[in-house]
Amino acid sequence: MFSFFKFLQNFLKDLKKKKGLWFTILAVVSISGIFLSLYILTSLTNNVSQDVYNNISTNYVKNYKNRVLKKEDSFQKILMTLKTNKVLIEDIVNNELTAVTDEVNLFNENFKKSGFESLNLNFYPVLNQVSQYRNSVNSVIATKSKAFGLEVLQDGVFYVYLEPILADDTLVGILELKEEINSFKKEYLRDDLIFLFALEERMLNKLSIKARNGKYKELVDTLHVEELKFDGQFTAKILEAGKDDFKNMLDKGYSVGDTYFRSAQKVSDINGNVIGVIVFGETVAGSDAFVNIVHNMTKTVTTVALGLVISILLFMF
């Protein structure tokens, strides 16, 4: 071991006598160290950024699922209240359809007066009913069990709660409470977030001509968005980014641009079929949000690293 250190000491002593070679080796080692340090710093920054973006994207999805559960709970409470309405239930049991229709219309008027514009109550009679309803309603009739989920109906895309009405274990009708999916937009706006729903092209035929024609615009590939109901600038940025960026966003869970941070999640209907994609987002430029801090940090580190590399190259040449 002593002989090795002696050899190393003599080697460095001889090397210093050759000043040209000594400074060359010193410069190469120094420059290599700087490049290695920059690489490590940049890699660490990128890894931290990706972890933050993944966490934000995951929280978006959790937040959305919690909002859906909250909506289901509120629908259930409203319907439980309706089931305690003796006049309404008595008319349903007696199959007094005209009276039931009048009462349902009154509830809908009250919903609108209370500010719930897209909340709507419907009734499906079962007694002496010959014609078939849509699959979800028929399923509730067959099982006598409640159902909740997303559905593409003739007048739009709704979250639907179907509640069977029983009299002595006999099914006498079904109450349906539904609200448009774009009602989430107001909730997200209150939290300075953006909500957008894009519908699969194959589902457009389920909409009526009135609800479909001239209202839906292609977003990317087979996805279409109801243009007037969602943020036009946010939609435009998705179109500008292109199909590849949208595909990467679906694969990774997020996409970061100069204006928006975006996250996407496929959604299924009450029957388990994928019917579209929900895109969540928030403004990056001029925002105090944590995503903006990380975005700026990444750009700053990249800029500093690039500046140092250019300075080193100029020094060398």
Phi, psi and omega in degrees: 000316179299319180295326179294313178297323178297318178296317181295320180297317179292323180296314179294325179295316178293324182294323181293335177291331177264082190299323180298312180293321181299313180291328178295312180297317179299319179294316180297315180296317181296313181296319178299319178296319179296315179298319180295317179297317178296320179297314180297315180299314180295318180297316179297318179297315179296319180296317178297317180299314181296321178297318179296313180298319178297319180294319179297316179299316178298319179293326175303312183295316178299317180299317179296314180298322177295322178294322178295317178297322178295321179295317178301316180296318180292322177298317181298318180295319179297315182292325176296323177295318179296325181289343176270358177282102187299322181296313181298312183294322179296319179293324177294313180299321181276001179060036177275080190295324179296315180295319179297317179299317179297318182291320178297317179297324179294318177299318181295323176296319180292324176300314181294320178296331181275359177098003178265077188297322186261004178276132187215138179253137176226159177231135177243110179290147180243323181296130179057025181266125183263317185289152179270149176260187177291167189305315183297318180292317178299324179294319178294322177298318183289323186261344185059029181242146179293161179213145179218140178168184182269137179219145172264109181253177183298328184259009176147192180252123189228152162271128190237137173238122180250121184242116178287141177252120184247145173228111184054046177068010176256130179286122182247350179171174180226129173264136180238127174244129183220153178213139182299144181297331182287359174295338177294335183304316180296320180297317181290324178299324179297335179259016181059036178239164183244137179234132179218135177244128178245129185263139176296142183302321182294344180270350183298327181293342177285339178280152175290161179302321180296320183281343187254309190297128176074004183250330184259137181237141180295132178263291173211142178050243185260012182262137180232147182236142177283100196304314187284346185264354183229167186299114183294321181291320178297316178297318181298322180292327176293317177297319181295321181293329174094174185294320182297318179296320180293319178296317178297324179296319178293322181289312183276331183103348181205165176212137182242123177239183179288338183251319185227150163260130185234149175219145184230150181213126176289146180232147181247157180271187184297339179263002178089009179268134176291123184243353181173192182226136173259131178247123176258155179196166172210155182288136178263308183297127176070018182256150176266006181294155183299326179298327178289322178298315179294318180299315179293322178298316180298315180295322181295313180298318179297318180294316180297317179298316179296320179297319178295319179298316179297318179298319179295318180295321178294322179295321183290325185250000000 
